[in-house]
Amino acid sequence: MSLAAIAAVCLATVTVGILGLRMSRATSDFYVAGRAITPRRNASAIAGEYLSAASFLGVAGLIWERGVDILWFPIGYTVGYLVLLVLIAAPLRRSGAYTLSDFAELRLESRAIRRFAALLTVGIGILYLLPQVQGAGLALRQATGWPTWIGGAVLAVVVFVAVAIGGMRSITLVQAMQYWIKLTAISIPAFVLLALWRQSGAEAVDFGAWATPSTDPVGLYTTYSTLLALCLGTMGLPHVLVRFYTNPDGRDARRTTVGVLVLLGVFYVFPPLYAVLGRIYLPELAPGTRADTMSLQLPAAMADGALASVLTAVLAGGAFAAFLSTASGLVISVAGVVDQEVLRPALARRTGEDARG
């Protein structure tokens, strides 16, 4: 069932990407979706690409492993969008740029800053892609027992096809769809598992003992510094920032950010629930098992037979949707920078040399 759910998500991604091909006819369609995406759809797309492997599996596993003090991690992720709303969203859209390096040069009037921004975009994109590939491998291995590299290979192929087919227009449709897939995939099993918990007697968790991990206590300084780092990190994610170019104007960019805050707030209600239930029914994982996969193992620990298989399949499909949507956004943002900063200048130089020859 889990394999079927993952295959269905991959098929839906490619199918929606092909539908978006009909709307991609110009450079602006490929890189900024013609600057015609409505705030509601763009908010779903941003939330879809932002909720990555870290959000779908990592947050629940981290809270389960380190205690409820880690609840401020998703808060730090989300606060960054509030700063984007106040300071960055509208100016970014009004710039009329295609990439972040374009915007950096326009604002600071420096070619050196443009090149530095391009290098940062590519570097961040690669580093952010790595956990998506790892997460895809873990999810597929947990579902099928296959080697981890197969999940990464499947992710790479599906993302390449979806991005190459129609660019930003296709990816916008894909990511907006995948947010709702992820929200459904994380919420429905959560409600079912909560019902099973209540039915079994609603065993409680000792939050007092869980709040302060004995091995690595989290101090106030560490908390606030990490919140600041997560906030600034969100503000600098290239695959998120490039989405504000797709709105018709600055006002819609701000409305998009408000929508993102709402959608992320709804989603982040659920990972802590998995962590709490995991502390009750999975106090320890099997040797060699990563905490990232705790959510995928929880249905089998709480239910039997077909119900456990169905819930695991839904979670596996949602997790794979998270990897696909985030990786798609990263690839399109990095592709834009590589095209603008490397390929087009090289082509222009080649054309000039041919003309002189």
N, C-alpha and C positions, 0 to 999 in steps of 0.2 A: 504493500500500500504506500509506503514512504517513497519508494522508487517511482511509482505511478504519479504521486503528487509532485515530485520534483520534475518529472518529464512533462507533466501538464503545465507547470509554471514556465519551463523553458519553451514549450510549444506556443504558449500564449504570448510570451515575450517576442518571439520571432514573428508570429502572426500579426500582432499589433504594429510591430516595426515595419512590416511590409505594407500595411494599410497607410502608414505615415508617408511612404514613398511617393504616393500620389500628390502630396502637398509640398514636396521639396523640389523646387525648380530653380532656385538661385542661391548664391553664396549666403545671403542673409537667412534663408530658410534652413540651410545646413548648420550654421553656427549660432543663430539667435532666433530661430523659428519665425522669421519674418517680423519679429517684435510685435506679435499679435496675440500672445497668450493671455487669457483672462486671469484675474487674480485667484479665482477659485481653483482653476485647473493648475495654475502655476504653484499655488500653495501645496496642493496634493503632490505635484511632481517633486518639489523641493523636499517635502517631508519624506517622500518615497526614496529619494536618493540619499538623504541624510541618515535615515534609520538603517544602519549598516549591520555588519556582523557584531560589532561592539554593542549596539543597542539591542538587537534581537536575542542574542545569546550571552554576550559578555557581561552586560549589566546584571542580569539575574545571577550568573555564576559568580561574579565578583561580590555581590551582596551576600550570597549564600556562603562564600568562603571567608570573607573578611568581616562581616557583621553589618548591622544597620547603619553604622557611621558612614558607609559608602553610599548611602542614599543621596548625598549631595553631588555625586557624579552626574546623574542626568540633569540635576538642577544647573550645574555649570555648563553642560552642553546647551541647554535651552536659553540661558541668560544671554549668550552670545547673539541670539536673534533679536533680543530686545535692543542691544546696542546697534546692531545692523539697522533696525527700524528707525532709530533716532538719528543716526549719523551717516549711514552709508548708502542705504537702499536707493533713495531718490537721486543723489548726485551720480551714483554709478549708472543708473538708467539714463539720466539726461546727457551723459557724456557722448552717447552715440557710438561707443566703441564696440569691438567684437570680442576682445580678450582683455584679461587683467593687465597685461603688459601695455596694451593700447591706452588703457585708462591711466596707468602710472605715468606714461610719457605725457599725456595730455595735461594732467594735473601738476606735474613737477617739471615739465619741459626739460627732460634729461634722457638722452639715449642710453646712458649707463644704467639709470634706474630701470629703463625698459628691459634691458638685457638681464639685469638682476631679478626683476619680477618674473621674467620668462623662465629663468633657471629655477626659481623657487616653485613656480607652478608645476614644472616637470618633476622636480624632486618630491614635492608634497604628493603629487599624483601617484608616483611610483610607490612611495612609502605607505600611502593609504590603500593602494591596491593589494599590497601583500597580505593584510589580515583578511581581505575579502576572499582571496584565493585559498588561504589557510582555512577559513570558515567553511567555504564550499567543500573542501576536502574532508573536514571533520564531519559535516552534516551527512555527506554521502556515505562516508565510512560507517557512521553510526547507524544509518538506515540499511546498508547492504553488506557491510563488512569488506567492501572493496578497498584497494590502496588509496591513500589520501590524494595522490597526484591525479587520479581520474576526475575527482570533483573539480580541481583546479583547471584541468584541460577542458571539461565541459563548460565551465564558466567562461573561459577565454574564447571558445568557439562561438557561444551564443551571444556574448557581448560584441564580438567583432562583427558578426552578421547584423545584429540590430543597429549598431552605430553606422556601419558602412552603407546600409540600405538607405537610410533617410536622414541621418544626422539629428539635429536638435529637435526637429518636428516629430520624428519617430520616437526619440527617447522621451520627449515630454509626455506623449500618450502612454508609453510603456511605464514610466515612473509614476504617473498619476494612478494608473491601474494598480501598480504594485504596492502603493501605500495602502490601498483598501484591502488588497490581498493580505498584506502583513498584519493590518489591524484585525481583520477577521481571523487570521491564523493564530494570533496570540491571545485574542479575547475569548473566543468560543471555548478552546480547551481550558482556559483559566476558569470560566464559569462552571464548566462541567467538573473540573477538579475541586473547586470550592464546594460544589454540591456533594461530591463524594466525601470531602473532609467533614462537612456538617453531618452527613448521614452516618459516618463512622464514630461520631461522638465529639467532633471539633476539638481535638487535642491542641492545647495551647503551646506557645513557644515562650521560653524564658528570655524575653527581650533584654532584661538587665544584664544577663551573662553574655548575651550576643552582642551588645552594643559596644563593648570595649575588648577587642581582640587582645589576648595576653601576649602574643608574639610581637606585635607591632602596633602599639597604641598610636592613635591618630590625634595629634595635638591641634590646637586652634590655629597656630601658624600654618601647619601643613594643610589644614582644611581650606583656609582662605587663599593661600597661594595656589593650591590646586584649582579652586574655583576660578581664580583669575586666569590661570593658564588655559583651562578648558574654554572659558569665555573668549579669550583672544584667539585660541585655536579655531573655534567655530567661525569667528570673523574672517579668518584667513584661508578657509577652505575654497580652493579654486572652483570646484564643481558646484558649490553653493552660490558663490558670488556671480558666476557667469549667468546664472538663471535670471538675475535681475535685468539683464539685457533683453530678455524676451518679453517683458511687459510693454504695453503701448506707451506708458508715460510714468513719471516719477510718482504720481498719486497712486497708480495701480501697483507700483513696486512696494509702497508702504502698506497698502491693503493686503498684498500677498504675504508680507512678513507677519502681519497680525494673524492671518489664517494659518501660517506655519506654526506660530506659538500655540494656537488652539489645538492643532492636530498633534503636535509633539506632546503637549500636556496630556491629551487623552491616551496616547500610546504608552507613555511612561508610567501610567498607573499600573500596568500589568507586570513588568519584570519583577518588581518587589514581591508581588503575590507568589510568583514561582519560587523566589528565594525563600520565602517563609514556608511554603509547603515543602520545599526541598529540605529545609532544616528538620522538618517533622518526619518525612518519609524516606529521605536519603541523607541521613546524618553523615555517612561516609560513602565515597565512590569507590569503585573497584580499582585496584592498583593499576597505574598507568593510564587512568582515565582523566581527562582534563575537566576542570570545572566549567569550561565553556559549554560542554555537552550536558550539563545537569538538567536543563529544561527538557531536552529530548529524552532523557531517561526517566523523568518524573512520571509520565503516564503509566509506564510499565510497573512502577513501584506502587501506584495507587489503584490501578484497575487491572482487570484480567481480560484475556481473550480478545475478541474483536474490538471492544471499546478502546482498549489500550493501543491496539494497532492503528485504529482510526485517528485517535488523538495524536499519536506520534507522527503519523503521516501528515496531518494538518500542520503540525509544528515544523516538520522538515520542509514542507512546501513553502511555508512562510519564510523560513530561514533562507532558503535558496532564493526566494524573491528579493530578500534584503541584499544578498550578495550581488545579484544581477543588477538591481537598480543603482546601487552605489558604484559598482564598477563601470556601468554604462556612463554615468555622469562624469566620472574621473577620466575615462578614455576620451570623451568628446571635448572636455576642457583642455586636456593635454594635446589632443590632436589639433585644436584651434591654434594653440601657441606654437607648436612645431610647424604648422603650415604658414602662419604669419611671420614667424621669426627665422625659419630655416629654408623651407621649400620655396616660398615665393621670392625671397631675395636671391636665392641661387638661380631660380628660373629667370629672373630679371637680368642677372649678370650674364647668364648664358645667352639670352636673347640679344643683349647688347653686344656681346662678343661676336655672335653670328652675324649681326647687322654690320659691324665694322669689318668683318672678314669679307 
